[in-house]
């Protein structure tokens, strides 16, 4: 055998080895997810738990915001790396800053976001020259918690004198459509969820607010004296729409409500607030609410206990959010009982808890959930206590 023949045989041998090794490697990758994960620096998981190629620990595209608008997040996946199981793909670890981006166009945050030493219990709502104590209902009989433990019931006129309804002007026909709830924290500022007003933050003129302490959902144009134009919208600079992190915003009104004897503000929590966390109330005009004889939605209320962060995360991980889900620190949870919950249309409204002094403190803002009113599915609210400094600082900066 000459040298040329030996060279040809050697080349053929190398080709055979190469093909064998490639097929073997392909077989290993198809049947050994560990090798696949190591080579691609990813983790095999169910497809629905992967968002844009990374583990979806924030519930992006899964959580349901509780306003009368649809989620703006869309699942747009890059090329998938298939794992051995048909329903699994290889998903990279989430970015450490995922869900914590800052909108540099909204640099209105002042302070460190910790609970303020300002005791909001001293805050007042002024009607003319007469100051009113925040957090007190307005009916003739001083009502505290009036729902039964298993009851979703209609509120009374004046029972929630701080609650407001937010409307957005339709771009095509010019009509105003109900969008979300909110709460008066003084006579000219409404506290609500960022997801309710984010798209209007640069066009505040397209929103209107109604506050009248009535149970019927107002209609723009029916009583102009109860309506207010919006002067400015301040969205928290670290609001993240995908996971509804820091889901909080302030609406500054063009004209004060200090001429209304029917209204009052809700108290904000402070570092030394004391409250009954087992008997909190949420109220709103969401889906499924009762209507009066004219077909107008009535304000509903439901009693909900607060759920601690650890328990809430454990319960939410049993939903379609999956075991990798991480509940953000800006959230507080409540409920989790069957048939008792806030739902779509209640977004932005207040979650309030009774104080030992006989008044209410707003502990949460209705934000999102996984479905509505299911056993073991707590509703998620923005934790107001975390943002008290931010609220006070922005009110001072814009007053």
N, C-alpha and C positions, 0 to 999 in steps of 0.2 A: 504494500500500500504506500503510494507516494505521499508527499507532503500536502499536495493540493487535495487529495481525497480525504486525508485526515482532517484538514481544515473544514471541508464540507460537512463531514460527520459531526465535528465539534459544534458547528453552527446549528445543525439540525437538533442536536442534543440540547443546546441552550434554548432553542425555540420551544421544544417540548416541555422543558422545565419551566419556562416562563408561563406557558399556557396552563400547565398543571398548577403552578403556584397561584396564578390569578384566579383560576376556578376555585381553588381551595380557599383563598382569601375571601372571594365572593360568598362562598358557602358559609364561612365563619361569620361574616358580617350579616348575612341573612338570618342566621340562627343564634347568634350570640350578641345580645344587645350591649353587653359590657364592652366588647371590642368596638362596636359602633359608637358608643358613648365616649370612649376614650379617644378614638380617632377624630371625632367631630366636636369634642368638648361640649357635649349636650347630654340631656337626660330623656329617656323614653317616657312619654306620658300620653294620656288620652288627648286626641286632637283638639277637643274643645277647651282644654286647659292651657293651650299655647296661643299666644297673641303676637303676631308679627315675628315669629321665630323664637320667642322667649317665653319662659314660664309666666303664666298670667296669675300673679299673686295679688293683683288689685281688683280682679273681677271685671276688667274692661270688656264691654260688649255683653256682659252677663247680668250685671246689676240693672235694676229698673228704677230710673229716677221717677219721683212721685209728683211731677208737674203734669200739666195737660199738654205736654209736648213729648215727642218721641226722643229716644236717645240719639245723640248726634254722632256717637262713636260707631265706626264700621270696622268689621274684621277684615283686614286685607293681609293675607298671609304670603310670605315669600315662598320660594321653592322649598318643598318639604323633604325631609330625610326620613324615609319610611323605616320603622322598626319591624321586628319579627311578627308582631301581632298587627293585623290589618287596621285596627282602629287607633294604633299608637304611632306617633311621630317623635323624632328626636328634637328636643326643644332646649335652647340654651338657657343658662341662668339669667334671671332678670338683672338689668343694670342697677347698680346701687343707688342711683339717683332717679330711678324710674318712678314717675308720679310725684316728683318734687320740683318740677321745673317752675321758673318764675317768669311771669309776664312783665317784661321790663317797661311796658307802656303804662303800667299801673303801679307806680312806685308811691303808694299812698300809705304804706304801712309804717307806723311809728310805734315804738315800744317793742317788747320782747315776746308778746303773746301770752305771758303768764297771767294768772288771775290778778285782777287789780285790787289794790288795797282800798280803792274807793268803794264804799258800801252803798250799793244801788238802792238799798232799803231807804236811804235818805232822799232818793230822787223823787221828784214830784211832777205831776201833770197839771199844768196851769189852765184853768178855765176862767178867763178874764183875769181878775186879781186874786182869785181864790185858788190856793194850792191844794191838790189832791194827792193822797198817798198812793203810790204805785201798787199794783197787784191786787186791788180790791175789786170784786165784781160790783155791778151797779143795780141789780134788781132790788125790789122793796125788801125782800127777805135775803139776808146775806147768805148766799149759797156757797158752800165749799165743794166737796165731792158729792155729786148727787146721782151719779150713775151707779147701778148695781155692779157687783163683781163680774157678771157675765153679760153686761148690757151695753149696747151701742144705742144711744138715745139722742133725741133732738135737743139742742141747747135752747135756753130761754133767751128772750130779748134782754140784753144787758149783762148776761152771764159772762161774756168774754168781751169787755168793752175796749180791749186793746187789739182785737183781731181785725185785719184788713184784707181786702181782696185786690189783686193786681191784674190789670188788663193790658193787652197789647193790641195796637191798631193793625188790622189786616191790610197788607200792602195793596191788595187788589180792589176790594170793595169799600175800604175805609171804615169798616165796622170794628168794634172793640170786642175781643174775645177774652174770656176769663183764662188766666194763665196759672196763677199760684195764690197761695195765702201769704200772709206776713203778719207782723205784730208791731204796734206802736211802742217804741221805747222812750219817746218823748213826743211832744205835740207836733214835731216836724220831721221825725226820722222813723222809717219803717225798717225793721230787721227781717230779712228773708234769706232764702237759699241762693247761692251764686248761680246754680243751674237754671233758676227761674228768670234771671235778668242778664245773664252773660252776653247773649246775642244782641242785647239792646244797650250795652254799657256805653257805647259811643253815640247812641241815638236815644237819649232819655226822653225826648219829646214824644216818642211813639208809645210810651206807657202812661197809664192813669191808675190812680188808687182810689178806692172807696172805703171809708171807715164810718160806720153808723151804729155799731153795737147791736144791729138787728140780726136775727137768725136767717132771714131770707138773703140769698145771694143777690147783690145789687146788680143793676144794669146801667151802663154808661148812658147818660142822657135822661134818665128817669127822674133824677133829683140832683141837679148840678151843684147844689150847696154842699152835698156830701162828697163830691169829687175833688181830687187834687191833681194838678199837673206835676210831673216829675222834673226836678231841677238838675239832679245829679245822681249817678249811680256809682258806688264804690264797691268793687269786687275785691275780695282778698287777693293779694299779689301772688300767693302760692296755691290758688285754686287750681285743681287738676280735674278736668272734666271726665277723663276716662274712668277714674276710680272714685270720683266725687269727694276728693280730699279737700279739706278747708272750704267746705261748701257753705259759704257765708257771704252776705253782701248787705250793704246799707243803701236805702233809697232816701234821698233828701228831697222833700216836697217844696214846691214853689210857694205854697201858702200854708200857714199853721192851722192846726185843728183846735187852737186854744179857745175858739168861740163855741165849741160843742159841749154842752153840759152832760151829754150821754156817754162820752168817751173817757178813758183813763189809759195810762201806760202800764206795761208789765214790768215787774222788777227784774233786774239782771242779777246773776249770782255773784257772790264775792268769796274770798278765800275762807271766810268764817261763816258762810251761809249754813243754816241748819234747815233740813227739809225732810219730809216723809217720802223716801224713794220707792215705796211700795204702792203709793196711791197717786200717781201722776196722771195727768189728763192730756190728751191730744184732741184737737178740734180742727175741722176743715169741711170744705164743700166737695169732697172727692167723689169718685165713682161709687154708685150704689146708695148714695144718700136719698133720704125721703124728699118728696116734693109736696108743696102746698096745692090747693085746689086749682091754682093758675099754672101749675107745672114748674114753679120756681124752686130750685134746690134749697133745702134747709140745712143749716149748720148742724153737723153731728159731732158728738163727743164720745170718747171712750176712755175708760180707766186702764192704765197700763203700768206695770211695775218696771223699774229700771233693771237692766241686766248688766252685770259687770263685764269688763272687757274680755277677760279670759274665757268666761262661759259663752259669751256671744260669739267669739271667734270659733270656739269648738263647735257650736251649733251651726254656724254658717258654713263650716268646712264639710258638714254632712249634706249640704245642698249641692247643687250643680256647680258651685264655686270651686269645689274640690279641696283636697287636703293641703295644697300649697298656699291657699288664700291667707293673706295677712290683713287684718283689720287695722286701718290707719288710726293713729293716735288722736286725730281730730274728731273721731266719732264716739258717740255714746249710743247704747242700744236700749230698747224697751219692747215689752210684749213677748211674743213668741207663742201665744195661746191661739187655739183655733177660733176663727170667726171674730177675732178682736184685733184690729190693726188699723193703721192709716194706709192709704192706697193712692193710686194715680189721681191727681187733682188736689191732694192734700199738701203737696210739696210747698216748702217755705213757711208753713204754719208753725205755731209754737207747741212745744211739749212743756207743760208747766207742772210744777210740784208744789204742794202746800207747805208753807212755813209755819213754825210754831206760833208766830204772831198773828196768824189768821189770814195772811195774804199769800199770793202766788209768786213763784220765781220761775223764770223761763230757763229750763235746763237744756233744752234741745230745739233744733230746727228740723222739721220733717225733710229727709234727704232721699233715701232710697231703700230698696228691699229686694228680696228674691221672691217673686210672686207676692201675694197679699193674703194675710189672715190664715196662714198655715201653721199647724202645730210644729214647734221647734224652729220656726223661721222668725227670729226677732227683726223688728224694723230698725233701721239705722238712721240716726239723727246726728246733726252737727253738734258737737259739745260746746255749748255757749260759754261755759266757764273758762275755757282755754283762750277765748278771744275778747274778754272784757276790756283789757288794756287797749287792744286794737280798736274796739268800738269807741271807747271814750276819747282816744287820741284823734280818731278821724272826725268825731263830732266837734271836738275843739278846733281842728284844722279847717273845718268847713262851715263853722258858725260865724 
